[in-house]
Amino acid sequence: MFVIWALDGRFPSLYSMASEEDLEEELRLMYVAATRAQEGLFITYPRQVYDRGLGIVLNRPSRFIDMIPEEVLQKRYVRF
């Protein structure tokens, strides 16, 4: 299973960050993705992307990634 666009501002969305309740709902979505993955879970995100709708550059990985214990998460980086 893949979770793509795992950037703060996308997942969780910028709009949900204004409300603790909405932020918790998006965290539940991440939890569901992580617990339903049967063979592997791949969380991907670009190093930075300009969001024209928001008018900002997104470049911080999702805060949800920080909640995953290091002994569970195997980080890999791809550089171009």
mmCIF file of the N, C-alpha and C atoms, coordinates in Angstrom:
data_MODEL
# 
_entry.id   MODEL 
# 
loop_
_atom_site.group_PDB 
_atom_site.id 
_atom_site.type_symbol 
_atom_site.label_atom_id 
_atom_site.label_alt_id 
_atom_site.label_comp_id 
_atom_site.label_asym_id 
_atom_site.label_entity_id 
_atom_site.label_seq_id 
_atom_site.pdbx_PDB_ins_code 
_atom_site.Cartn_x 
_atom_site.Cartn_y 
_atom_site.Cartn_z 
_atom_site.occupancy 
_atom_site.B_iso_or_equiv 
_atom_site.pdbx_formal_charge 
_atom_site.auth_seq_id 
_atom_site.auth_comp_id 
_atom_site.auth_asym_id 
_atom_site.auth_atom_id 
_atom_site.pdbx_PDB_model_num 
ATOM 1   N N  . MET A 1 1  ? 0.843   -1.158 0.000  1.00 0.00 ? 1  MET A N  1 
ATOM 2   C CA . MET A 1 1  ? 0.000   0.000  0.000  1.00 0.00 ? 1  MET A CA 1 
ATOM 3   C C  . MET A 1 1  ? 0.900   1.236  0.000  1.00 0.00 ? 1  MET A C  1 
ATOM 4   N N  . PHE A 1 2  ? 0.446   2.250  -0.704 1.00 0.00 ? 2  PHE A N  1 
ATOM 5   C CA . PHE A 1 2  ? 1.181   3.505  -0.788 1.00 0.00 ? 2  PHE A CA 1 
ATOM 6   C C  . PHE A 1 2  ? 0.360   4.656  -0.209 1.00 0.00 ? 2  PHE A C  1 
ATOM 7   N N  . VAL A 1 3  ? 0.994   5.468  0.582  1.00 0.00 ? 3  VAL A N  1 
ATOM 8   C CA . VAL A 1 3  ? 0.440   6.751  1.005  1.00 0.00 ? 3  VAL A CA 1 
ATOM 9   C C  . VAL A 1 3  ? 1.313   7.785  0.311  1.00 0.00 ? 3  VAL A C  1 
ATOM 10  N N  . ILE A 1 4  ? 0.714   8.555  -0.600 1.00 0.00 ? 4  ILE A N  1 
ATOM 11  C CA . ILE A 1 4  ? 1.488   9.529  -1.371 1.00 0.00 ? 4  ILE A CA 1 
ATOM 12  C C  . ILE A 1 4  ? 1.179   10.945 -0.889 1.00 0.00 ? 4  ILE A C  1 
ATOM 13  N N  . TRP A 1 5  ? 2.054   11.878 -1.239 1.00 0.00 ? 5  TRP A N  1 
ATOM 14  C CA . TRP A 1 5  ? 1.908   13.285 -0.877 1.00 0.00 ? 5  TRP A CA 1 
ATOM 15  C C  . TRP A 1 5  ? 1.830   13.469 0.635  1.00 0.00 ? 5  TRP A C  1 
ATOM 16  N N  . ALA A 1 6  ? 2.638   12.742 1.370  1.00 0.00 ? 6  ALA A N  1 
ATOM 17  C CA . ALA A 1 6  ? 2.644   12.822 2.834  1.00 0.00 ? 6  ALA A CA 1 
ATOM 18  C C  . ALA A 1 6  ? 3.437   14.039 3.296  1.00 0.00 ? 6  ALA A C  1 
ATOM 19  N N  . LEU A 1 7  ? 2.929   15.202 2.958  1.00 0.00 ? 7  LEU A N  1 
ATOM 20  C CA . LEU A 1 7  ? 3.534   16.483 3.331  1.00 0.00 ? 7  LEU A CA 1 
ATOM 21  C C  . LEU A 1 7  ? 2.569   17.240 4.234  1.00 0.00 ? 7  LEU A C  1 
ATOM 22  N N  . ASP A 1 8  ? 3.098   17.928 5.237  1.00 0.00 ? 8  ASP A N  1 
ATOM 23  C CA . ASP A 1 8  ? 2.243   18.831 6.000  1.00 0.00 ? 8  ASP A CA 1 
ATOM 24  C C  . ASP A 1 8  ? 1.682   19.848 5.021  1.00 0.00 ? 8  ASP A C  1 
ATOM 25  N N  . GLY A 1 9  ? 0.408   20.009 5.038  1.00 0.00 ? 9  GLY A N  1 
ATOM 26  C CA . GLY A 1 9  ? -0.277  20.885 4.086  1.00 0.00 ? 9  GLY A CA 1 
ATOM 27  C C  . GLY A 1 9  ? -1.076  20.075 3.083  1.00 0.00 ? 9  GLY A C  1 
ATOM 28  N N  . ARG A 1 10 ? -0.677  18.830 2.892  1.00 0.00 ? 10 ARG A N  1 
ATOM 29  C CA . ARG A 1 10 ? -1.415  17.896 2.034  1.00 0.00 ? 10 ARG A CA 1 
ATOM 30  C C  . ARG A 1 10 ? -2.001  16.756 2.863  1.00 0.00 ? 10 ARG A C  1 
ATOM 31  N N  . PHE A 1 11 ? -1.174  16.150 3.691  1.00 0.00 ? 11 PHE A N  1 
ATOM 32  C CA . PHE A 1 11 ? -1.639  15.063 4.567  1.00 0.00 ? 11 PHE A CA 1 
ATOM 33  C C  . PHE A 1 11 ? -0.876  15.120 5.862  1.00 0.00 ? 11 PHE A C  1 
ATOM 34  N N  . PRO A 1 12 ? -1.356  15.811 6.827  1.00 0.00 ? 12 PRO A N  1 
ATOM 35  C CA . PRO A 1 12 ? -2.691  16.400 6.908  1.00 0.00 ? 12 PRO A CA 1 
ATOM 36  C C  . PRO A 1 12 ? -2.808  17.664 6.062  1.00 0.00 ? 12 PRO A C  1 
ATOM 37  N N  . SER A 1 13 ? -4.037  17.928 5.637  1.00 0.00 ? 13 SER A N  1 
ATOM 38  C CA . SER A 1 13 ? -4.258  19.107 4.804  1.00 0.00 ? 13 SER A CA 1 
ATOM 39  C C  . SER A 1 13 ? -4.117  20.373 5.638  1.00 0.00 ? 13 SER A C  1 
ATOM 40  N N  . LEU A 1 14 ? -3.797  21.448 4.978  1.00 0.00 ? 14 LEU A N  1 
ATOM 41  C CA . LEU A 1 14 ? -3.648  22.725 5.655  1.00 0.00 ? 14 LEU A CA 1 
ATOM 42  C C  . LEU A 1 14 ? -4.955  23.122 6.342  1.00 0.00 ? 14 LEU A C  1 
ATOM 43  N N  . TYR A 1 15 ? -6.070  22.785 5.731  1.00 0.00 ? 15 TYR A N  1 
ATOM 44  C CA . TYR A 1 15 ? -7.373  23.145 6.284  1.00 0.00 ? 15 TYR A CA 1 
ATOM 45  C C  . TYR A 1 15 ? -7.676  22.376 7.576  1.00 0.00 ? 15 TYR A C  1 
ATOM 46  N N  . SER A 1 16 ? -7.232  21.139 7.665  1.00 0.00 ? 16 SER A N  1 
ATOM 47  C CA . SER A 1 16 ? -7.501  20.353 8.870  1.00 0.00 ? 16 SER A CA 1 
ATOM 48  C C  . SER A 1 16 ? -6.605  20.760 10.036 1.00 0.00 ? 16 SER A C  1 
ATOM 49  N N  . MET A 1 17 ? -5.489  21.412 9.752  1.00 0.00 ? 17 MET A N  1 
ATOM 50  C CA . MET A 1 17 ? -4.578  21.815 10.823 1.00 0.00 ? 17 MET A CA 1 
ATOM 51  C C  . MET A 1 17 ? -5.161  22.920 11.695 1.00 0.00 ? 17 MET A C  1 
ATOM 52  N N  . ALA A 1 18 ? -6.213  23.581 11.228 1.00 0.00 ? 18 ALA A N  1 
ATOM 53  C CA . ALA A 1 18 ? -6.834  24.651 11.993 1.00 0.00 ? 18 ALA A CA 1 
ATOM 54  C C  . ALA A 1 18 ? -7.737  24.106 13.102 1.00 0.00 ? 18 ALA A C  1 
ATOM 55  N N  . SER A 1 19 ? -8.109  22.846 12.996 1.00 0.00 ? 19 SER A N  1 
ATOM 56  C CA . SER A 1 19 ? -9.030  22.248 13.961 1.00 0.00 ? 19 SER A CA 1 
ATOM 57  C C  . SER A 1 19 ? -8.440  20.959 14.517 1.00 0.00 ? 19 SER A C  1 
ATOM 58  N N  . GLU A 1 20 ? -8.367  20.860 15.826 1.00 0.00 ? 20 GLU A N  1 
ATOM 59  C CA . GLU A 1 20 ? -7.839  19.646 16.466 1.00 0.00 ? 20 GLU A CA 1 
ATOM 60  C C  . GLU A 1 20 ? -8.673  18.422 16.092 1.00 0.00 ? 20 GLU A C  1 
ATOM 61  N N  . GLU A 1 21 ? -9.976  18.600 15.985 1.00 0.00 ? 21 GLU A N  1 
ATOM 62  C CA . GLU A 1 21 ? -10.869 17.505 15.626 1.00 0.00 ? 21 GLU A CA 1 
ATOM 63  C C  . GLU A 1 21 ? -10.600 17.011 14.197 1.00 0.00 ? 21 GLU A C  1 
ATOM 64  N N  . ASP A 1 22 ? -10.432 17.941 13.263 1.00 0.00 ? 22 ASP A N  1 
ATOM 65  C CA . ASP A 1 22 ? -10.137 17.575 11.878 1.00 0.00 ? 22 ASP A CA 1 
ATOM 66  C C  . ASP A 1 22 ? -8.759  16.923 11.763 1.00 0.00 ? 22 ASP A C  1 
ATOM 67  N N  . LEU A 1 23 ? -7.806  17.423 12.519 1.00 0.00 ? 23 LEU A N  1 
ATOM 68  C CA . LEU A 1 23 ? -6.461  16.857 12.511 1.00 0.00 ? 23 LEU A CA 1 
ATOM 69  C C  . LEU A 1 23 ? -6.489  15.414 13.028 1.00 0.00 ? 23 LEU A C  1 
ATOM 70  N N  . GLU A 1 24 ? -7.251  15.172 14.080 1.00 0.00 ? 24 GLU A N  1 
ATOM 71  C CA . GLU A 1 24 ? -7.388  13.810 14.607 1.00 0.00 ? 24 GLU A CA 1 
ATOM 72  C C  . GLU A 1 24 ? -8.046  12.882 13.600 1.00 0.00 ? 24 GLU A C  1 
ATOM 73  N N  . GLU A 1 25 ? -8.980  13.393 12.812 1.00 0.00 ? 25 GLU A N  1 
ATOM 74  C CA . GLU A 1 25 ? -9.629  12.574 11.789 1.00 0.00 ? 25 GLU A CA 1 
ATOM 75  C C  . GLU A 1 25 ? -8.611  12.162 10.717 1.00 0.00 ? 25 GLU A C  1 
ATOM 76  N N  . GLU A 1 26 ? -7.751  13.069 10.322 1.00 0.00 ? 26 GLU A N  1 
ATOM 77  C CA . GLU A 1 26 ? -6.731  12.713 9.329  1.00 0.00 ? 26 GLU A CA 1 
ATOM 78  C C  . GLU A 1 26 ? -5.708  11.751 9.919  1.00 0.00 ? 26 GLU A C  1 
ATOM 79  N N  . LEU A 1 27 ? -5.410  11.880 11.196 1.00 0.00 ? 27 LEU A N  1 
ATOM 80  C CA . LEU A 1 27 ? -4.531  10.911 11.859 1.00 0.00 ? 27 LEU A CA 1 
ATOM 81  C C  . LEU A 1 27 ? -5.173  9.529  11.854 1.00 0.00 ? 27 LEU A C  1 
ATOM 82  N N  . ARG A 1 28 ? -6.478  9.475  12.055 1.00 0.00 ? 28 ARG A N  1 
ATOM 83  C CA . ARG A 1 28 ? -7.179  8.181  11.981 1.00 0.00 ? 28 ARG A CA 1 
ATOM 84  C C  . ARG A 1 28 ? -7.059  7.583  10.584 1.00 0.00 ? 28 ARG A C  1 
ATOM 85  N N  . LEU A 1 29 ? -7.114  8.420  9.554  1.00 0.00 ? 29 LEU A N  1 
ATOM 86  C CA . LEU A 1 29 ? -6.951  7.929  8.184  1.00 0.00 ? 29 LEU A CA 1 
ATOM 87  C C  . LEU A 1 29 ? -5.565  7.308  7.990  1.00 0.00 ? 29 LEU A C  1 
ATOM 88  N N  . MET A 1 30 ? -4.537  7.953  8.536  1.00 0.00 ? 30 MET A N  1 
ATOM 89  C CA . MET A 1 30 ? -3.180  7.398  8.448  1.00 0.00 ? 30 MET A CA 1 
ATOM 90  C C  . MET A 1 30 ? -3.109  6.065  9.199  1.00 0.00 ? 30 MET A C  1 
ATOM 91  N N  . TYR A 1 31 ? -3.733  6.014  10.360 1.00 0.00 ? 31 TYR A N  1 
ATOM 92  C CA . TYR A 1 31 ? -3.740  4.786  11.152 1.00 0.00 ? 31 TYR A CA 1 
ATOM 93  C C  . TYR A 1 31 ? -4.411  3.652  10.374 1.00 0.00 ? 31 TYR A C  1 
ATOM 94  N N  . VAL A 1 32 ? -5.522  3.939  9.734  1.00 0.00 ? 32 VAL A N  1 
ATOM 95  C CA . VAL A 1 32 ? -6.228  2.924  8.937  1.00 0.00 ? 32 VAL A CA 1 
ATOM 96  C C  . VAL A 1 32 ? -5.335  2.435  7.803  1.00 0.00 ? 32 VAL A C  1 
ATOM 97  N N  . ALA A 1 33 ? -4.682  3.349  7.112  1.00 0.00 ? 33 ALA A N  1 
ATOM 98  C CA . ALA A 1 33 ? -3.781  2.948  6.023  1.00 0.00 ? 33 ALA A CA 1 
ATOM 99  C C  . ALA A 1 33 ? -2.665  2.052  6.555  1.00 0.00 ? 33 ALA A C  1 
ATOM 100 N N  . ALA A 1 34 ? -2.079  2.442  7.686  1.00 0.00 ? 34 ALA A N  1 
ATOM 101 C CA . ALA A 1 34 ? -0.951  1.680  8.239  1.00 0.00 ? 34 ALA A CA 1 
ATOM 102 C C  . ALA A 1 34 ? -1.376  0.306  8.714  1.00 0.00 ? 34 ALA A C  1 
ATOM 103 N N  . THR A 1 35 ? -2.544  0.203  9.304  1.00 0.00 ? 35 THR A N  1 
ATOM 104 C CA . THR A 1 35 ? -2.971  -1.094 9.846  1.00 0.00 ? 35 THR A CA 1 
ATOM 105 C C  . THR A 1 35 ? -3.585  -1.998 8.798  1.00 0.00 ? 35 THR A C  1 
ATOM 106 N N  . ARG A 1 36 ? -4.004  -1.452 7.677  1.00 0.00 ? 36 ARG A N  1 
ATOM 107 C CA . ARG A 1 36 ? -4.597  -2.281 6.618  1.00 0.00 ? 36 ARG A CA 1 
ATOM 108 C C  . ARG A 1 36 ? -3.560  -2.789 5.614  1.00 0.00 ? 36 ARG A C  1 
ATOM 109 N N  . ALA A 1 37 ? -2.396  -2.195 5.626  1.00 0.00 ? 37 ALA A N  1 
ATOM 110 C CA . ALA A 1 37 ? -1.340  -2.626 4.701  1.00 0.00 ? 37 ALA A CA 1 
ATOM 111 C C  . ALA A 1 37 ? -0.921  -4.044 5.073  1.00 0.00 ? 37 ALA A C  1 
ATOM 112 N N  . GLN A 1 38 ? -1.036  -4.973 4.136  1.00 0.00 ? 38 GLN A N  1 
ATOM 113 C CA . GLN A 1 38 ? -0.762  -6.370 4.454  1.00 0.00 ? 38 GLN A CA 1 
ATOM 114 C C  . GLN A 1 38 ? 0.668   -6.782 4.138  1.00 0.00 ? 38 GLN A C  1 
ATOM 115 N N  . GLU A 1 39 ? 1.225   -6.279 3.067  1.00 0.00 ? 39 GLU A N  1 
ATOM 116 C CA . GLU A 1 39 ? 2.573   -6.703 2.695  1.00 0.00 ? 39 GLU A CA 1 
ATOM 117 C C  . GLU A 1 39 ? 3.613   -5.625 2.912  1.00 0.00 ? 39 GLU A C  1 
ATOM 118 N N  . GLY A 1 40 ? 3.194   -4.391 2.932  1.00 0.00 ? 40 GLY A N  1 
ATOM 119 C CA . GLY A 1 40 ? 4.139   -3.303 3.123  1.00 0.00 ? 40 GLY A CA 1 
ATOM 120 C C  . GLY A 1 40 ? 3.428   -1.972 2.999  1.00 0.00 ? 40 GLY A C  1 
ATOM 121 N N  . LEU A 1 41 ? 3.958   -1.002 3.665  1.00 0.00 ? 41 LEU A N  1 
ATOM 122 C CA . LEU A 1 41 ? 3.416   0.345  3.602  1.00 0.00 ? 41 LEU A CA 1 
ATOM 123 C C  . LEU A 1 41 ? 4.538   1.273  3.162  1.00 0.00 ? 41 LEU A C  1 
ATOM 124 N N  . PHE A 1 42 ? 4.306   2.002  2.100  1.00 0.00 ? 42 PHE A N  1 
ATOM 125 C CA . PHE A 1 42 ? 5.275   2.948  1.575  1.00 0.00 ? 42 PHE A CA 1 
ATOM 126 C C  . PHE A 1 42 ? 4.672   4.344  1.680  1.00 0.00 ? 42 PHE A C  1 
ATOM 127 N N  . ILE A 1 43 ? 5.345   5.193  2.435  1.00 0.00 ? 43 ILE A N  1 
ATOM 128 C CA . ILE A 1 43 ? 4.892   6.569  2.605  1.00 0.00 ? 43 ILE A CA 1 
ATOM 129 C C  . ILE A 1 43 ? 5.848   7.439  1.800  1.00 0.00 ? 43 ILE A C  1 
ATOM 130 N N  . THR A 1 44 ? 5.306   8.143  0.818  1.00 0.00 ? 44 THR A N  1 
ATOM 131 C CA . THR A 1 44 ? 6.153   8.927  -0.073 1.00 0.00 ? 44 THR A CA 1 
ATOM 132 C C  . THR A 1 44 ? 5.753   10.399 -0.049 1.00 0.00 ? 44 THR A C  1 
ATOM 133 N N  . TYR A 1 45 ? 6.744   11.225 -0.339 1.00 0.00 ? 45 TYR A N  1 
ATOM 134 C CA . TYR A 1 45 ? 6.492   12.662 -0.427 1.00 0.00 ? 45 TYR A CA 1 
ATOM 135 C C  . TYR A 1 45 ? 7.624   13.293 -1.224 1.00 0.00 ? 45 TYR A C  1 
ATOM 136 N N  . PRO A 1 46 ? 7.323   14.372 -1.946 1.00 0.00 ? 46 PRO A N  1 
ATOM 137 C CA . PRO A 1 46 ? 8.385   15.097 -2.644 1.00 0.00 ? 46 PRO A CA 1 
ATOM 138 C C  . PRO A 1 46 ? 9.171   15.950 -1.657 1.00 0.00 ? 46 PRO A C  1 
ATOM 139 N N  . ARG A 1 47 ? 10.388  16.277 -1.998 1.00 0.00 ? 47 ARG A N  1 
ATOM 140 C CA . ARG A 1 47 ? 11.191  17.127 -1.104 1.00 0.00 ? 47 ARG A CA 1 
ATOM 141 C C  . ARG A 1 47 ? 10.587  18.510 -0.975 1.00 0.00 ? 47 ARG A C  1 
ATOM 142 N N  . GLN A 1 48 ? 10.045  19.013 -2.056 1.00 0.00 ? 48 GLN A N  1 
ATOM 143 C CA . GLN A 1 48 ? 9.321   20.275 -1.988 1.00 0.00 ? 48 GLN A CA 1 
ATOM 144 C C  . GLN A 1 48 ? 8.440   20.402 -3.216 1.00 0.00 ? 48 GLN A C  1 
ATOM 145 N N  . VAL A 1 49 ? 7.330   21.085 -3.029 1.00 0.00 ? 49 VAL A N  1 
ATOM 146 C CA . VAL A 1 49 ? 6.393   21.306 -4.126 1.00 0.00 ? 49 VAL A CA 1 
ATOM 147 C C  . VAL A 1 49 ? 5.687   22.644 -3.885 1.00 0.00 ? 49 VAL A C  1 
ATOM 148 N N  . TYR A 1 50 ? 5.488   23.362 -4.948 1.00 0.00 ? 50 TYR A N  1 
ATOM 149 C CA . TYR A 1 50 ? 4.758   24.625 -4.853 1.00 0.00 ? 50 TYR A CA 1 
ATOM 150 C C  . TYR A 1 50 ? 3.282   24.330 -5.049 1.00 0.00 ? 50 TYR A C  1 
ATOM 151 N N  . ASP A 1 51 ? 2.465   24.703 -4.094 1.00 0.00 ? 51 ASP A N  1 
ATOM 152 C CA . ASP A 1 51 ? 1.020   24.512 -4.183 1.00 0.00 ? 51 ASP A CA 1 
ATOM 153 C C  . ASP A 1 51 ? 0.413   25.821 -4.683 1.00 0.00 ? 51 ASP A C  1 
ATOM 154 N N  . ARG A 1 52 ? -0.015  25.830 -5.937 1.00 0.00 ? 52 ARG A N  1 
ATOM 155 C CA . ARG A 1 52 ? -0.566  27.056 -6.534 1.00 0.00 ? 52 ARG A CA 1 
ATOM 156 C C  . ARG A 1 52 ? -1.838  27.504 -5.835 1.00 0.00 ? 52 ARG A C  1 
ATOM 157 N N  . GLY A 1 53 ? -2.673  26.551 -5.416 1.00 0.00 ? 53 GLY A N  1 
ATOM 158 C CA . GLY A 1 53 ? -3.923  26.904 -4.741 1.00 0.00 ? 53 GLY A CA 1 
ATOM 159 C C  . GLY A 1 53 ? -3.697  27.621 -3.428 1.00 0.00 ? 53 GLY A C  1 
ATOM 160 N N  . LEU A 1 54 ? -2.689  27.168 -2.695 1.00 0.00 ? 54 LEU A N  1 
ATOM 161 C CA . LEU A 1 54 ? -2.378  27.785 -1.413 1.00 0.00 ? 54 LEU A CA 1 
ATOM 162 C C  . LEU A 1 54 ? -1.385  28.936 -1.547 1.00 0.00 ? 54 LEU A C  1 
ATOM 163 N N  . GLY A 1 55 ? -0.616  28.924 -2.650 1.00 0.00 ? 55 GLY A N  1 
ATOM 164 C CA . GLY A 1 55 ? 0.386   29.958 -2.867 1.00 0.00 ? 55 GLY A CA 1 
ATOM 165 C C  . GLY A 1 55 ? 1.609   29.809 -1.980 1.00 0.00 ? 55 GLY A C  1 
ATOM 166 N N  . ILE A 1 56 ? 1.915   28.566 -1.575 1.00 0.00 ? 56 ILE A N  1 
ATOM 167 C CA . ILE A 1 56 ? 3.060   28.324 -0.701 1.00 0.00 ? 56 ILE A CA 1 
ATOM 168 C C  . ILE A 1 56 ? 3.843   27.097 -1.171 1.00 0.00 ? 56 ILE A C  1 
ATOM 169 N N  . VAL A 1 57 ? 5.077   27.020 -0.700 1.00 0.00 ? 57 VAL A N  1 
ATOM 170 C CA . VAL A 1 57 ? 5.903   25.846 -0.963 1.00 0.00 ? 57 VAL A CA 1 
ATOM 171 C C  . VAL A 1 57 ? 5.741   24.890 0.219  1.00 0.00 ? 57 VAL A C  1 
ATOM 172 N N  . LEU A 1 58 ? 5.421   23.643 -0.087 1.00 0.00 ? 58 LEU A N  1 
ATOM 173 C CA . LEU A 1 58 ? 5.313   22.605 0.938  1.00 0.00 ? 58 LEU A CA 1 
ATOM 174 C C  . LEU A 1 58 ? 6.598   21.798 0.906  1.00 0.00 ? 58 LEU A C  1 
ATOM 175 N N  . ASN A 1 59 ? 7.270   21.666 2.058  1.00 0.00 ? 59 ASN A N  1 
ATOM 176 C CA . ASN A 1 59 ? 8.537   20.935 2.060  1.00 0.00 ? 59 ASN A CA 1 
ATOM 177 C C  . ASN A 1 59 ? 8.802   20.204 3.371  1.00 0.00 ? 59 ASN A C  1 
ATOM 178 N N  . ARG A 1 60 ? 7.807   20.099 4.231  1.00 0.00 ? 60 ARG A N  1 
ATOM 179 C CA . ARG A 1 60 ? 7.983   19.389 5.491  1.00 0.00 ? 60 ARG A CA 1 
ATOM 180 C C  . ARG A 1 60 ? 7.214   18.074 5.428  1.00 0.00 ? 60 ARG A C  1 
ATOM 181 N N  . PRO A 1 61 ? 7.903   16.952 5.676  1.00 0.00 ? 61 PRO A N  1 
ATOM 182 C CA . PRO A 1 61 ? 7.186   15.672 5.699  1.00 0.00 ? 61 PRO A CA 1 
ATOM 183 C C  . PRO A 1 61 ? 6.033   15.707 6.708  1.00 0.00 ? 61 PRO A C  1 
ATOM 184 N N  . SER A 1 62 ? 5.043   14.909 6.473  1.00 0.00 ? 62 SER A N  1 
ATOM 185 C CA . SER A 1 62 ? 3.872   14.853 7.340  1.00 0.00 ? 62 SER A CA 1 
ATOM 186 C C  . SER A 1 62 ? 4.262   14.640 8.795  1.00 0.00 ? 62 SER A C  1 
ATOM 187 N N  . ARG A 1 63 ? 3.638   15.385 9.669  1.00 0.00 ? 63 ARG A N  1 
ATOM 188 C CA . ARG A 1 63 ? 3.866   15.229 11.105 1.00 0.00 ? 63 ARG A CA 1 
ATOM 189 C C  . ARG A 1 63 ? 3.492   13.834 11.582 1.00 0.00 ? 63 ARG A C  1 
ATOM 190 N N  . PHE A 1 64 ? 2.660   13.139 10.822 1.00 0.00 ? 64 PHE A N  1 
ATOM 191 C CA . PHE A 1 64 ? 2.265   11.784 11.195 1.00 0.00 ? 64 PHE A CA 1 
ATOM 192 C C  . PHE A 1 64 ? 3.432   10.800 11.087 1.00 0.00 ? 64 PHE A C  1 
ATOM 193 N N  . ILE A 1 65 ? 4.371   11.071 10.200 1.00 0.00 ? 65 ILE A N  1 
ATOM 194 C CA . ILE A 1 65 ? 5.536   10.198 10.050 1.00 0.00 ? 65 ILE A CA 1 
ATOM 195 C C  . ILE A 1 65 ? 6.372   10.211 11.323 1.00 0.00 ? 65 ILE A C  1 
ATOM 196 N N  . ASP A 1 66 ? 6.453   11.359 11.961 1.00 0.00 ? 66 ASP A N  1 
ATOM 197 C CA . ASP A 1 66 ? 7.219   11.474 13.205 1.00 0.00 ? 66 ASP A CA 1 
ATOM 198 C C  . ASP A 1 66 ? 6.627   10.637 14.337 1.00 0.00 ? 66 ASP A C  1 
ATOM 199 N N  . MET A 1 67 ? 5.367   10.279 14.223 1.00 0.00 ? 67 MET A N  1 
ATOM 200 C CA . MET A 1 67 ? 4.698   9.493  15.261 1.00 0.00 ? 67 MET A CA 1 
ATOM 201 C C  . MET A 1 67 ? 4.977   7.996  15.148 1.00 0.00 ? 67 MET A C  1 
ATOM 202 N N  . ILE A 1 68 ? 5.567   7.577  14.033 1.00 0.00 ? 68 ILE A N  1 
ATOM 203 C CA . ILE A 1 68 ? 5.849   6.155  13.826 1.00 0.00 ? 68 ILE A CA 1 
ATOM 204 C C  . ILE A 1 68 ? 7.169   5.818  14.507 1.00 0.00 ? 68 ILE A C  1 
ATOM 205 N N  . PRO A 1 69 ? 7.180   4.810  15.386 1.00 0.00 ? 69 PRO A N  1 
ATOM 206 C CA . PRO A 1 69 ? 8.418   4.459  16.089 1.00 0.00 ? 69 PRO A CA 1 
ATOM 207 C C  . PRO A 1 69 ? 9.541   4.099  15.116 1.00 0.00 ? 69 PRO A C  1 
ATOM 208 N N  . GLU A 1 70 ? 10.763  4.495  15.448 1.00 0.00 ? 70 GLU A N  1 
ATOM 209 C CA . GLU A 1 70 ? 11.912  4.249  14.575 1.00 0.00 ? 70 GLU A CA 1 
ATOM 210 C C  . GLU A 1 70 ? 12.154  2.763  14.327 1.00 0.00 ? 70 GLU A C  1 
ATOM 211 N N  . GLU A 1 71 ? 11.826  1.909  15.301 1.00 0.00 ? 71 GLU A N  1 
ATOM 212 C CA . GLU A 1 71 ? 12.046  0.474  15.110 1.00 0.00 ? 71 GLU A CA 1 
ATOM 213 C C  . GLU A 1 71 ? 11.052  -0.136 14.118 1.00 0.00 ? 71 GLU A C  1 
ATOM 214 N N  . VAL A 1 72 ? 10.005  0.609  13.785 1.00 0.00 ? 72 VAL A N  1 
ATOM 215 C CA . VAL A 1 72 ? 9.002   0.138  12.829 1.00 0.00 ? 72 VAL A CA 1 
ATOM 216 C C  . VAL A 1 72 ? 9.251   0.736  11.442 1.00 0.00 ? 72 VAL A C  1 
ATOM 217 N N  . LEU A 1 73 ? 9.685   1.976  11.426 1.00 0.00 ? 73 LEU A N  1 
ATOM 218 C CA . LEU A 1 73 ? 9.842   2.721  10.177 1.00 0.00 ? 73 LEU A CA 1 
ATOM 219 C C  . LEU A 1 73 ? 11.256  2.602  9.640  1.00 0.00 ? 73 LEU A C  1 
ATOM 220 N N  . GLN A 1 74 ? 11.363  2.167  8.422  1.00 0.00 ? 74 GLN A N  1 
ATOM 221 C CA . GLN A 1 74 ? 12.661  2.064  7.760  1.00 0.00 ? 74 GLN A CA 1 
ATOM 222 C C  . GLN A 1 74 ? 12.732  3.190  6.727  1.00 0.00 ? 74 GLN A C  1 
ATOM 223 N N  . LYS A 1 75 ? 13.492  4.221  7.033  1.00 0.00 ? 75 LYS A N  1 
ATOM 224 C CA . LYS A 1 75 ? 13.543  5.397  6.150  1.00 0.00 ? 75 LYS A CA 1 
ATOM 225 C C  . LYS A 1 75 ? 14.532  5.180  5.015  1.00 0.00 ? 75 LYS A C  1 
ATOM 226 N N  . ARG A 1 76 ? 14.121  5.622  3.839  1.00 0.00 ? 76 ARG A N  1 
ATOM 227 C CA . ARG A 1 76 ? 14.996  5.601  2.668  1.00 0.00 ? 76 ARG A CA 1 
ATOM 228 C C  . ARG A 1 76 ? 14.797  6.911  1.920  1.00 0.00 ? 76 ARG A C  1 
ATOM 229 N N  . TYR A 1 77 ? 15.875  7.427  1.422  1.00 0.00 ? 77 TYR A N  1 
ATOM 230 C CA . TYR A 1 77 ? 15.830  8.699  0.714  1.00 0.00 ? 77 TYR A CA 1 
ATOM 231 C C  . TYR A 1 77 ? 16.320  8.493  -0.712 1.00 0.00 ? 77 TYR A C  1 
ATOM 232 N N  . VAL A 1 78 ? 15.661  9.152  -1.638 1.00 0.00 ? 78 VAL A N  1 
ATOM 233 C CA . VAL A 1 78 ? 16.057  9.113  -3.039 1.00 0.00 ? 78 VAL A CA 1 
ATOM 234 C C  . VAL A 1 78 ? 16.457  10.524 -3.420 1.00 0.00 ? 78 VAL A C  1 
ATOM 235 N N  . ARG A 1 79 ? 17.657  10.677 -3.893 1.00 0.00 ? 79 ARG A N  1 
ATOM 236 C CA . ARG A 1 79 ? 18.154  11.992 -4.308 1.00 0.00 ? 79 ARG A CA 1 
ATOM 237 C C  . ARG A 1 79 ? 18.358  11.988 -5.822 1.00 0.00 ? 79 ARG A C  1 
ATOM 238 N N  . PHE A 1 80 ? 18.040  13.123 -6.410 1.00 0.00 ? 80 PHE A N  1 
ATOM 239 C CA . PHE A 1 80 ? 18.221  13.244 -7.858 1.00 0.00 ? 80 PHE A CA 1 
ATOM 240 C C  . PHE A 1 80 ? 19.320  14.210 -8.155 1.00 0.00 ? 80 PHE A C  1 
# 
